[in-house]
Amino acid sequence: MKKSAKTDLRAKSAEDMAAEAKTLRGELLKSRFSASTEGKTIGIKYRVARRQIARLETLITEKAAAVAAKKA
């Protein structure tokens, strides 16, 4: 992932990142269903989506920790 894409993610709010992660999870669910029912292969998009979700969750956790540190 390019540095500019990472900085774009860091600029988003935690709610926006959570919404994007939820959307990606929905897409993964649909792809799993289509793979099992229609026999379609999931491919590299599945791996990319899982990694993007992990990035988003990591950034959400970092933002939550930063807010908690400011309060303490």
PDB file of N, CA, C and O in Angstrom:
ATOM      1  N   MET A   1       0.841  -1.167   0.000  1.00  0.00           N
ATOM      2  CA  MET A   1       0.000   0.000   0.000  1.00  0.00           C
ATOM      3  C   MET A   1       0.889   1.233   0.000  1.00  0.00           C
ATOM      4  O   MET A   1       1.867   1.307   0.744  1.00  0.00           O
ATOM      5  N   LYS A   2       0.544   2.190  -0.832  1.00  0.00           N
ATOM      6  CA  LYS A   2       1.342   3.403  -0.937  1.00  0.00           C
ATOM      7  C   LYS A   2       1.161   4.281   0.293  1.00  0.00           C
ATOM      8  O   LYS A   2       0.146   4.214   0.987  1.00  0.00           O
ATOM      9  N   LYS A   3       2.170   5.103   0.543  1.00  0.00           N
ATOM     10  CA  LYS A   3       2.108   5.988   1.703  1.00  0.00           C
ATOM     11  C   LYS A   3       0.950   6.962   1.602  1.00  0.00           C
ATOM     12  O   LYS A   3       0.338   7.293   2.617  1.00  0.00           O
ATOM     13  N   SER A   4       0.635   7.428   0.403  1.00  0.00           N
ATOM     14  CA  SER A   4      -0.463   8.378   0.255  1.00  0.00           C
ATOM     15  C   SER A   4      -1.797   7.731   0.617  1.00  0.00           C
ATOM     16  O   SER A   4      -2.669   8.392   1.180  1.00  0.00           O
ATOM     17  N   ALA A   5      -1.963   6.465   0.305  1.00  0.00           N
ATOM     18  CA  ALA A   5      -3.197   5.764   0.665  1.00  0.00           C
ATOM     19  C   ALA A   5      -3.292   5.597   2.172  1.00  0.00           C
ATOM     20  O   ALA A   5      -4.379   5.696   2.742  1.00  0.00           O
ATOM     21  N   LYS A   6      -2.167   5.345   2.819  1.00  0.00           N
ATOM     22  CA  LYS A   6      -2.169   5.216   4.277  1.00  0.00           C
ATOM     23  C   LYS A   6      -2.498   6.542   4.945  1.00  0.00           C
ATOM     24  O   LYS A   6      -3.239   6.575   5.927  1.00  0.00           O
ATOM     25  N   THR A   7      -1.960   7.624   4.425  1.00  0.00           N
ATOM     26  CA  THR A   7      -2.261   8.925   5.017  1.00  0.00           C
ATOM     27  C   THR A   7      -3.719   9.299   4.778  1.00  0.00           C
ATOM     28  O   THR A   7      -4.337   9.957   5.615  1.00  0.00           O
ATOM     29  N   ASP A   8      -4.269   8.886   3.647  1.00  0.00           N
ATOM     30  CA  ASP A   8      -5.688   9.126   3.399  1.00  0.00           C
ATOM     31  C   ASP A   8      -6.542   8.377   4.412  1.00  0.00           C
ATOM     32  O   ASP A   8      -7.543   8.904   4.898  1.00  0.00           O
ATOM     33  N   LEU A   9      -6.147   7.149   4.730  1.00  0.00           N
ATOM     34  CA  LEU A   9      -6.889   6.385   5.730  1.00  0.00           C
ATOM     35  C   LEU A   9      -6.772   7.027   7.102  1.00  0.00           C
ATOM     36  O   LEU A   9      -7.756   7.105   7.838  1.00  0.00           O
ATOM     37  N   ARG A  10      -5.581   7.485   7.450  1.00  0.00           N
ATOM     38  CA  ARG A  10      -5.387   8.110   8.757  1.00  0.00           C
ATOM     39  C   ARG A  10      -6.174   9.414   8.894  1.00  0.00           C
ATOM     40  O   ARG A  10      -6.509   9.818  10.007  1.00  0.00           O
ATOM     41  N   ALA A  11      -6.469  10.067   7.784  1.00  0.00           N
ATOM     42  CA  ALA A  11      -7.207  11.323   7.826  1.00  0.00           C
ATOM     43  C   ALA A  11      -8.703  11.103   8.078  1.00  0.00           C
ATOM     44  O   ALA A  11      -9.401  12.032   8.485  1.00  0.00           O
ATOM     45  N   LYS A  12      -9.194   9.901   7.844  1.00  0.00           N
ATOM     46  CA  LYS A  12     -10.611   9.613   8.036  1.00  0.00           C
ATOM     47  C   LYS A  12     -10.931   9.479   9.513  1.00  0.00           C
ATOM     48  O   LYS A  12     -10.056   9.207  10.335  1.00  0.00           O
ATOM     49  N   SER A  13     -12.199   9.674   9.831  1.00  0.00           N
ATOM     50  CA  SER A  13     -12.631   9.495  11.217  1.00  0.00           C
ATOM     51  C   SER A  13     -12.829   8.010  11.498  1.00  0.00           C
ATOM     52  O   SER A  13     -12.912   7.194  10.581  1.00  0.00           O
ATOM     53  N   ALA A  14     -12.901   7.683  12.761  1.00  0.00           N
ATOM     54  CA  ALA A  14     -13.064   6.279  13.154  1.00  0.00           C
ATOM     55  C   ALA A  14     -14.396   5.730  12.658  1.00  0.00           C
ATOM     56  O   ALA A  14     -14.484   4.560  12.286  1.00  0.00           O
ATOM     57  N   GLU A  15     -15.433   6.564  12.649  1.00  0.00           N
ATOM     58  CA  GLU A  15     -16.749   6.120  12.182  1.00  0.00           C
ATOM     59  C   GLU A  15     -16.726   5.806  10.692  1.00  0.00           C
ATOM     60  O   GLU A  15     -17.335   4.834  10.246  1.00  0.00           O
ATOM     61  N   ASP A  16     -16.019   6.634   9.923  1.00  0.00           N
ATOM     62  CA  ASP A  16     -15.899   6.386   8.484  1.00  0.00           C
ATOM     63  C   ASP A  16     -15.137   5.092   8.209  1.00  0.00           C
ATOM     64  O   ASP A  16     -15.508   4.312   7.331  1.00  0.00           O
ATOM     65  N   MET A  17     -14.079   4.880   8.965  1.00  0.00           N
ATOM     66  CA  MET A  17     -13.303   3.654   8.785  1.00  0.00           C
ATOM     67  C   MET A  17     -14.114   2.423   9.181  1.00  0.00           C
ATOM     68  O   MET A  17     -14.023   1.382   8.530  1.00  0.00           O
ATOM     69  N   ALA A  18     -14.899   2.540  10.240  1.00  0.00           N
ATOM     70  CA  ALA A  18     -15.733   1.415  10.664  1.00  0.00           C
ATOM     71  C   ALA A  18     -16.793   1.101   9.607  1.00  0.00           C
ATOM     72  O   ALA A  18     -17.094  -0.065   9.349  1.00  0.00           O
ATOM     73  N   ALA A  19     -17.350   2.138   9.002  1.00  0.00           N
ATOM     74  CA  ALA A  19     -18.343   1.925   7.950  1.00  0.00           C
ATOM     75  C   ALA A  19     -17.714   1.257   6.730  1.00  0.00           C
ATOM     76  O   ALA A  19     -18.320   0.379   6.115  1.00  0.00           O
ATOM     77  N   GLU A  20     -16.507   1.674   6.384  1.00  0.00           N
ATOM     78  CA  GLU A  20     -15.815   1.065   5.250  1.00  0.00           C
ATOM     79  C   GLU A  20     -15.480  -0.402   5.529  1.00  0.00           C
ATOM     80  O   GLU A  20     -15.593  -1.247   4.642  1.00  0.00           O
ATOM     81  N   ALA A  21     -15.072  -0.697   6.753  1.00  0.00           N
ATOM     82  CA  ALA A  21     -14.773  -2.080   7.133  1.00  0.00           C
ATOM     83  C   ALA A  21     -16.038  -2.939   7.070  1.00  0.00           C
ATOM     84  O   ALA A  21     -15.994  -4.092   6.640  1.00  0.00           O
ATOM     85  N   LYS A  22     -17.156  -2.371   7.501  1.00  0.00           N
ATOM     86  CA  LYS A  22     -18.423  -3.100   7.455  1.00  0.00           C
ATOM     87  C   LYS A  22     -18.813  -3.406   6.009  1.00  0.00           C
ATOM     88  O   LYS A  22     -19.296  -4.499   5.712  1.00  0.00           O
ATOM     89  N   THR A  23     -18.606  -2.453   5.121  1.00  0.00           N
ATOM     90  CA  THR A  23     -18.894  -2.663   3.706  1.00  0.00           C
ATOM     91  C   THR A  23     -18.020  -3.767   3.128  1.00  0.00           C
ATOM     92  O   THR A  23     -18.502  -4.632   2.397  1.00  0.00           O
ATOM     93  N   LEU A  24     -16.744  -3.732   3.457  1.00  0.00           N
ATOM     94  CA  LEU A  24     -15.832  -4.765   2.966  1.00  0.00           C
ATOM     95  C   LEU A  24     -16.204  -6.142   3.498  1.00  0.00           C
ATOM     96  O   LEU A  24     -16.100  -7.136   2.780  1.00  0.00           O
ATOM     97  N   ARG A  25     -16.634  -6.205   4.747  1.00  0.00           N
ATOM     98  CA  ARG A  25     -17.055  -7.494   5.306  1.00  0.00           C
ATOM     99  C   ARG A  25     -18.278  -8.032   4.567  1.00  0.00           C
ATOM    100  O   ARG A  25     -18.386  -9.236   4.335  1.00  0.00           O
ATOM    101  N   GLY A  26     -19.186  -7.150   4.203  1.00  0.00           N
ATOM    102  CA  GLY A  26     -20.352  -7.565   3.429  1.00  0.00           C
ATOM    103  C   GLY A  26     -19.966  -8.110   2.064  1.00  0.00           C
ATOM    104  O   GLY A  26     -20.531  -9.099   1.597  1.00  0.00           O
ATOM    105  N   GLU A  27     -18.998  -7.457   1.427  1.00  0.00           N
ATOM    106  CA  GLU A  27     -18.520  -7.932   0.136  1.00  0.00           C
ATOM    107  C   GLU A  27     -17.849  -9.298   0.265  1.00  0.00           C
ATOM    108  O   GLU A  27     -18.010 -10.150  -0.609  1.00  0.00           O
ATOM    109  N   LEU A  28     -17.100  -9.514   1.346  1.00  0.00           N
ATOM    110  CA  LEU A  28     -16.473 -10.807   1.565  1.00  0.00           C
ATOM    111  C   LEU A  28     -17.520 -11.896   1.757  1.00  0.00           C
ATOM    112  O   LEU A  28     -17.365 -13.010   1.258  1.00  0.00           O
ATOM    113  N   LEU A  29     -18.575 -11.573   2.472  1.00  0.00           N
ATOM    114  CA  LEU A  29     -19.646 -12.533   2.693  1.00  0.00           C
ATOM    115  C   LEU A  29     -20.301 -12.918   1.372  1.00  0.00           C
ATOM    116  O   LEU A  29     -20.544 -14.096   1.109  1.00  0.00           O
ATOM    117  N   LYS A  30     -20.584 -11.921   0.550  1.00  0.00           N
ATOM    118  CA  LYS A  30     -21.194 -12.193  -0.755  1.00  0.00           C
ATOM    119  C   LYS A  30     -20.277 -13.045  -1.625  1.00  0.00           C
ATOM    120  O   LYS A  30     -20.742 -13.941  -2.329  1.00  0.00           O
ATOM    121  N   SER A  31     -18.986 -12.770  -1.579  1.00  0.00           N
ATOM    122  CA  SER A  31     -18.055 -13.539  -2.400  1.00  0.00           C
ATOM    123  C   SER A  31     -17.946 -14.978  -1.913  1.00  0.00           C
ATOM    124  O   SER A  31     -17.794 -15.896  -2.718  1.00  0.00           O
ATOM    125  N   ARG A  32     -18.022 -15.181  -0.597  1.00  0.00           N
ATOM    126  CA  ARG A  32     -17.998 -16.550  -0.077  1.00  0.00           C
ATOM    127  C   ARG A  32     -19.239 -17.323  -0.501  1.00  0.00           C
ATOM    128  O   ARG A  32     -19.156 -18.501  -0.847  1.00  0.00           O
ATOM    129  N   PHE A  33     -20.401 -16.650  -0.472  1.00  0.00           N
ATOM    130  CA  PHE A  33     -21.627 -17.303  -0.909  1.00  0.00           C
ATOM    131  C   PHE A  33     -21.578 -17.649  -2.393  1.00  0.00           C
ATOM    132  O   PHE A  33     -21.956 -18.748  -2.798  1.00  0.00           O
ATOM    133  N   SER A  34     -21.113 -16.708  -3.187  1.00  0.00           N
ATOM    134  CA  SER A  34     -21.051 -16.987  -4.624  1.00  0.00           C
ATOM    135  C   SER A  34     -20.031 -18.072  -4.932  1.00  0.00           C
ATOM    136  O   SER A  34     -20.203 -18.826  -5.890  1.00  0.00           O
ATOM    137  N   ALA A  35     -18.977 -18.161  -4.138  1.00  0.00           N
ATOM    138  CA  ALA A  35     -17.980 -19.203  -4.345  1.00  0.00           C
ATOM    139  C   ALA A  35     -18.560 -20.576  -4.039  1.00  0.00           C
ATOM    140  O   ALA A  35     -18.267 -21.553  -4.729  1.00  0.00           O
ATOM    141  N   SER A  36     -19.381 -20.642  -3.003  1.00  0.00           N
ATOM    142  CA  SER A  36     -19.920 -21.950  -2.627  1.00  0.00           C
ATOM    143  C   SER A  36     -21.108 -22.351  -3.498  1.00  0.00           C
ATOM    144  O   SER A  36     -21.265 -23.531  -3.812  1.00  0.00           O
ATOM    145  N   THR A  37     -21.937 -21.402  -3.889  1.00  0.00           N
ATOM    146  CA  THR A  37     -23.124 -21.761  -4.658  1.00  0.00           C
ATOM    147  C   THR A  37     -22.862 -21.843  -6.154  1.00  0.00           C
ATOM    148  O   THR A  37     -23.348 -22.756  -6.822  1.00  0.00           O
ATOM    149  N   GLU A  38     -22.111 -20.913  -6.672  1.00  0.00           N
ATOM    150  CA  GLU A  38     -21.898 -20.854  -8.117  1.00  0.00           C
ATOM    151  C   GLU A  38     -20.560 -21.443  -8.544  1.00  0.00           C
ATOM    152  O   GLU A  38     -20.303 -21.591  -9.739  1.00  0.00           O
ATOM    153  N   GLY A  39     -19.719 -21.775  -7.598  1.00  0.00           N
ATOM    154  CA  GLY A  39     -18.431 -22.351  -7.929  1.00  0.00           C
ATOM    155  C   GLY A  39     -17.416 -21.346  -8.436  1.00  0.00           C
ATOM    156  O   GLY A  39     -16.402 -21.720  -9.026  1.00  0.00           O
ATOM    157  N   LYS A  40     -17.688 -20.075  -8.208  1.00  0.00           N
ATOM    158  CA  LYS A  40     -16.734 -19.045  -8.635  1.00  0.00           C
ATOM    159  C   LYS A  40     -15.541 -19.028  -7.695  1.00  0.00           C
ATOM    160  O   LYS A  40     -15.676 -19.284  -6.498  1.00  0.00           O
ATOM    161  N   THR A  41     -14.388 -18.729  -8.238  1.00  0.00           N
ATOM    162  CA  THR A  41     -13.210 -18.597  -7.392  1.00  0.00           C
ATOM    163  C   THR A  41     -13.176 -17.203  -6.785  1.00  0.00           C
ATOM    164  O   THR A  41     -13.592 -16.222  -7.403  1.00  0.00           O
ATOM    165  N   ILE A  42     -12.682 -17.144  -5.589  1.00  0.00           N
ATOM    166  CA  ILE A  42     -12.652 -15.868  -4.871  1.00  0.00           C
ATOM    167  C   ILE A  42     -11.502 -15.010  -5.372  1.00  0.00           C
ATOM    168  O   ILE A  42     -11.686 -13.818  -5.619  1.00  0.00           O
ATOM    169  N   GLY A  43     -10.334 -15.587  -5.524  1.00  0.00           N
ATOM    170  CA  GLY A  43      -9.208 -14.879  -6.100  1.00  0.00           C
ATOM    171  C   GLY A  43      -8.501 -13.951  -5.148  1.00  0.00           C
ATOM    172  O   GLY A  43      -8.677 -14.012  -3.931  1.00  0.00           O
ATOM    173  N   ILE A  44      -7.699 -13.091  -5.733  1.00  0.00           N
ATOM    174  CA  ILE A  44      -6.837 -12.198  -4.962  1.00  0.00           C
ATOM    175  C   ILE A  44      -7.630 -11.082  -4.280  1.00  0.00           C
ATOM    176  O   ILE A  44      -7.160 -10.512  -3.294  1.00  0.00           O
ATOM    177  N   LYS A  45      -8.823 -10.760  -4.786  1.00  0.00           N
ATOM    178  CA  LYS A  45      -9.619  -9.692  -4.183  1.00  0.00           C
ATOM    179  C   LYS A  45      -9.981 -10.021  -2.740  1.00  0.00           C
ATOM    180  O   LYS A  45     -10.087  -9.127  -1.901  1.00  0.00           O
ATOM    181  N   TYR A  46     -10.168 -11.292  -2.461  1.00  0.00           N
ATOM    182  CA  TYR A  46     -10.495 -11.725  -1.103  1.00  0.00           C
ATOM    183  C   TYR A  46      -9.351 -11.390  -0.153  1.00  0.00           C
ATOM    184  O   TYR A  46      -9.571 -10.853   0.933  1.00  0.00           O
ATOM    185  N   ARG A  47      -8.151 -11.705  -0.564  1.00  0.00           N
ATOM    186  CA  ARG A  47      -6.963 -11.441   0.251  1.00  0.00           C
ATOM    187  C   ARG A  47      -6.768  -9.944   0.462  1.00  0.00           C
ATOM    188  O   ARG A  47      -6.463  -9.500   1.569  1.00  0.00           O
ATOM    189  N   VAL A  48      -6.944  -9.184  -0.588  1.00  0.00           N
ATOM    190  CA  VAL A  48      -6.783  -7.737  -0.503  1.00  0.00           C
ATOM    191  C   VAL A  48      -7.823  -7.137   0.440  1.00  0.00           C
ATOM    192  O   VAL A  48      -7.506  -6.255   1.238  1.00  0.00           O
ATOM    193  N   ALA A  49      -9.054  -7.612   0.349  1.00  0.00           N
ATOM    194  CA  ALA A  49     -10.117  -7.098   1.217  1.00  0.00           C
ATOM    195  C   ALA A  49      -9.844  -7.429   2.682  1.00  0.00           C
ATOM    196  O   ALA A  49     -10.056  -6.589   3.556  1.00  0.00           O
ATOM    197  N   ARG A  50      -9.374  -8.650   2.956  1.00  0.00           N
ATOM    198  CA  ARG A  50      -9.057  -9.018   4.341  1.00  0.00           C
ATOM    199  C   ARG A  50      -7.956  -8.131   4.902  1.00  0.00           C
ATOM    200  O   ARG A  50      -8.023  -7.704   6.055  1.00  0.00           O
ATOM    201  N   ARG A  51      -6.962  -7.859   4.100  1.00  0.00           N
ATOM    202  CA  ARG A  51      -5.860  -7.008   4.566  1.00  0.00           C
ATOM    203  C   ARG A  51      -6.331  -5.574   4.790  1.00  0.00           C
ATOM    204  O   ARG A  51      -5.900  -4.919   5.739  1.00  0.00           O
ATOM    205  N   GLN A  52      -7.208  -5.088   3.925  1.00  0.00           N
ATOM    206  CA  GLN A  52      -7.732  -3.732   4.079  1.00  0.00           C
ATOM    207  C   GLN A  52      -8.550  -3.631   5.365  1.00  0.00           C
ATOM    208  O   GLN A  52      -8.456  -2.636   6.084  1.00  0.00           O
ATOM    209  N   ILE A  53      -9.347  -4.650   5.654  1.00  0.00           N
ATOM    210  CA  ILE A  53     -10.119  -4.668   6.900  1.00  0.00           C
ATOM    211  C   ILE A  53      -9.173  -4.640   8.098  1.00  0.00           C
ATOM    212  O   ILE A  53      -9.422  -3.922   9.066  1.00  0.00           O
ATOM    213  N   ALA A  54      -8.102  -5.408   8.039  1.00  0.00           N
ATOM    214  CA  ALA A  54      -7.133  -5.422   9.136  1.00  0.00           C
ATOM    215  C   ALA A  54      -6.488  -4.050   9.309  1.00  0.00           C
ATOM    216  O   ALA A  54      -6.297  -3.590  10.435  1.00  0.00           O
ATOM    217  N   ARG A  55      -6.155  -3.397   8.200  1.00  0.00           N
ATOM    218  CA  ARG A  55      -5.586  -2.039   8.286  1.00  0.00           C
ATOM    219  C   ARG A  55      -6.561  -1.085   8.958  1.00  0.00           C
ATOM    220  O   ARG A  55      -6.192  -0.319   9.848  1.00  0.00           O
ATOM    221  N   LEU A  56      -7.816  -1.144   8.515  1.00  0.00           N
ATOM    222  CA  LEU A  56      -8.826  -0.250   9.077  1.00  0.00           C
ATOM    223  C   LEU A  56      -9.018  -0.505  10.573  1.00  0.00           C
ATOM    224  O   LEU A  56      -9.093   0.438  11.360  1.00  0.00           O
ATOM    225  N   GLU A  57      -9.098  -1.767  10.960  1.00  0.00           N
ATOM    226  CA  GLU A  57      -9.274  -2.087  12.378  1.00  0.00           C
ATOM    227  C   GLU A  57      -8.080  -1.624  13.211  1.00  0.00           C
ATOM    228  O   GLU A  57      -8.250  -1.170  14.343  1.00  0.00           O
ATOM    229  N   THR A  58      -6.886  -1.737  12.659  1.00  0.00           N
ATOM    230  CA  THR A  58      -5.691  -1.277  13.361  1.00  0.00           C
ATOM    231  C   THR A  58      -5.735   0.227  13.567  1.00  0.00           C
ATOM    232  O   THR A  58      -5.435   0.714  14.657  1.00  0.00           O
ATOM    233  N   LEU A  59      -6.106   0.966  12.533  1.00  0.00           N
ATOM    234  CA  LEU A  59      -6.181   2.422  12.644  1.00  0.00           C
ATOM    235  C   LEU A  59      -7.287   2.861  13.596  1.00  0.00           C
ATOM    236  O   LEU A  59      -7.131   3.845  14.319  1.00  0.00           O
ATOM    237  N   ILE A  60      -8.403   2.137  13.602  1.00  0.00           N
ATOM    238  CA  ILE A  60      -9.485   2.451  14.539  1.00  0.00           C
ATOM    239  C   ILE A  60      -8.990   2.264  15.976  1.00  0.00           C
ATOM    240  O   ILE A  60      -9.265   3.093  16.844  1.00  0.00           O
ATOM    241  N   THR A  61      -8.270   1.189  16.218  1.00  0.00           N
ATOM    242  CA  THR A  61      -7.726   0.927  17.547  1.00  0.00           C
ATOM    243  C   THR A  61      -6.714   1.993  17.947  1.00  0.00           C
ATOM    244  O   THR A  61      -6.690   2.432  19.097  1.00  0.00           O
ATOM    245  N   GLU A  62      -5.877   2.410  16.995  1.00  0.00           N
ATOM    246  CA  GLU A  62      -4.903   3.459  17.284  1.00  0.00           C
ATOM    247  C   GLU A  62      -5.600   4.762  17.656  1.00  0.00           C
ATOM    248  O   GLU A  62      -5.186   5.439  18.597  1.00  0.00           O
ATOM    249  N   LYS A  63      -6.655   5.120  16.923  1.00  0.00           N
ATOM    250  CA  LYS A  63      -7.382   6.349  17.227  1.00  0.00           C
ATOM    251  C   LYS A  63      -8.045   6.267  18.590  1.00  0.00           C
ATOM    252  O   LYS A  63      -8.059   7.248  19.334  1.00  0.00           O
ATOM    253  N   ALA A  64      -8.599   5.102  18.927  1.00  0.00           N
ATOM    254  CA  ALA A  64      -9.235   4.927  20.242  1.00  0.00           C
ATOM    255  C   ALA A  64      -8.203   5.039  21.360  1.00  0.00           C
ATOM    256  O   ALA A  64      -8.477   5.623  22.409  1.00  0.00           O
ATOM    257  N   ALA A  65      -7.029   4.484  21.136  1.00  0.00           N
ATOM    258  CA  ALA A  65      -5.977   4.569  22.148  1.00  0.00           C
ATOM    259  C   ALA A  65      -5.500   6.006  22.311  1.00  0.00           C
ATOM    260  O   ALA A  65      -5.195   6.433  23.425  1.00  0.00           O
ATOM    261  N   ALA A  66      -5.432   6.754  21.221  1.00  0.00           N
ATOM    262  CA  ALA A  66      -5.008   8.149  21.297  1.00  0.00           C
ATOM    263  C   ALA A  66      -6.024   8.988  22.071  1.00  0.00           C
ATOM    264  O   ALA A  66      -5.645   9.869  22.843  1.00  0.00           O
ATOM    265  N   VAL A  67      -7.301   8.719  21.869  1.00  0.00           N
ATOM    266  CA  VAL A  67      -8.337   9.444  22.585  1.00  0.00           C
ATOM    267  C   VAL A  67      -8.282   9.093  24.070  1.00  0.00           C
ATOM    268  O   VAL A  67      -8.438   9.965  24.925  1.00  0.00           O
ATOM    269  N   ALA A  68      -8.062   7.825  24.370  1.00  0.00           N
ATOM    270  CA  ALA A  68      -7.973   7.398  25.766  1.00  0.00           C
ATOM    271  C   ALA A  68      -6.757   8.009  26.450  1.00  0.00           C
ATOM    272  O   ALA A  68      -6.814   8.354  27.631  1.00  0.00           O
ATOM    273  N   ALA A  69      -5.659   8.145  25.714  1.00  0.00           N
ATOM    274  CA  ALA A  69      -4.450   8.732  26.290  1.00  0.00           C
ATOM    275  C   ALA A  69      -4.646  10.228  26.576  1.00  0.00           C
ATOM    276  O   ALA A  69      -4.107  10.755  27.549  1.00  0.00           O
ATOM    277  N   LYS A  70      -5.411  10.895  25.733  1.00  0.00           N
ATOM    278  CA  LYS A  70      -5.678  12.318  25.960  1.00  0.00           C
ATOM    279  C   LYS A  70      -6.544  12.537  27.189  1.00  0.00           C
ATOM    280  O   LYS A  70      -6.386  13.524  27.907  1.00  0.00           O
ATOM    281  N   LYS A  71      -7.469  11.599  27.425  1.00  0.00           N
ATOM    282  CA  LYS A  71      -8.350  11.733  28.575  1.00  0.00           C
ATOM    283  C   LYS A  71      -7.634  11.438  29.890  1.00  0.00           C
ATOM    284  O   LYS A  71      -8.001  11.966  30.940  1.00  0.00           O
ATOM    285  N   ALA A  72      -6.624  10.600  29.824  1.00  0.00           N
ATOM    286  CA  ALA A  72      -5.928  10.196  31.055  1.00  0.00           C
ATOM    287  C   ALA A  72      -4.903  11.203  31.490  1.00  0.00           C
ATOM    288  O   ALA A  72      -4.237  11.005  32.506  1.00  0.00           O
TER     289      ALA A  72
END
